[in-house]
Amino acid sequence: MSLEKITHPLEPARKRSYDDACAAAHALDLVGERWALLVMRELMLGPKRFTDLRATLPGISANVLTQRLEGLEAAGIAVRRELPPPAASRVYELTDWGYEAEPIFQALGRWAARSPLHDPTLAFSTNSLILSLRTMFCAENAKSFSARIGLRIGFESFQAVVDNGVMTITRGRNDDDEAILQGDARSIAAVIYGGVPLEALEAAGAVKASGDRSILTRFFSLFPLPPKALAPDGAAS
């Protein structure tokens, strides 16, 4: 029996398609438009308002953001809802299926971190940092280490709990943090990934550390970057 194309009610909204039955090609039909994956990234830690999304994606226009949100909604990847009073504002969030895409971001992140062309000095959002920590966490380095670390990134608070090779990061401020690191996402990334001394960024006023500093030092060692791939000229970068 031959397979026939099944008409889907969402199909009229699709502007371009690879017309390829491969599931990877269909994934690109769904989220391959410019900015779509980054909109998903900014929703991966929870719902956000339209204005919040624009603030964390400074290069996107309001019109393009609207189009990408509509596309993600039409595909069943995201939904919008109204918050009850007193907030009474509209937020966008991923569906359960949308949240299942986090391993895709992790795989892409690990792969692209090896690129010799990657520029770590570009804009870096809070969601980018938290997702990168989940991605680069090395369970082997965290053996026999247990700690609770507070991360204050801009106006957002998180707690990283490391327990003998397992790490969870949850949103919220907690009273049981053993060490706290406060700063913007780019500065915290510079300490963890860039090897910039914590003391230097503290002196510059970029970060603020409190609590057990030995815990922070050990925490920073849990996120090794993979080796760079060969540069286009054949030399390692």
KAPE-V27332 format. One record per backbone hydrogen bond with DSSP energy under -1.0 kcal/mol. NH is the residue of the N-H (numbers start at 1). CO is the residue of the C=O. If there is no record, write none. Layout:
# KAPE-V27332
NH/CO, NH/CO
This chain:
# KAPE-V27332
11/8, 13/10, 14/11, 26/22, 27/23, 28/24, 29/25, 30/26, 31/27, 32/28, 36/33, 39/35, 40/36, 41/37, 42/38, 46/43, 48/92, 53/49, 54/50, 55/51, 56/52, 60/57, 65/61, 66/62, 67/63, 68/64, 69/65, 70/66, 71/67, 72/68, 73/69, 74/70, 75/71, 76/73, 77/72, 78/72, 79/93, 81/91, 83/89, 87/84, 88/84, 91/81, 92/48, 93/79, 95/77, 99/95, 101/98, 102/99, 104/101, 105/101, 106/102, 107/103, 108/104, 109/105, 110/106, 111/107, 112/108, 113/109, 114/111, 115/112, 118/115, 122/119, 129/125, 130/126, 131/127, 132/128, 133/129, 134/130, 135/131, 136/132, 137/133, 138/222, 143/140, 145/142, 147/162, 149/160, 150/179, 151/158, 152/181, 153/156, 156/153, 158/151, 159/170, 160/149, 161/168, 162/147, 163/166, 164/145, 165/142, 168/161, 170/159, 172/157, 178/148, 179/148, 180/210, 181/150, 182/208, 183/152, 188/184, 189/185, 190/186, 191/187, 192/188, 193/189, 194/189, 196/190, 201/197, 202/198, 203/199, 204/200, 205/202, 206/201, 207/201, 208/182, 210/180, 212/178, 216/212, 217/213, 218/214, 219/215, 220/216, 222/219, 229/114, 231/235, 234/231
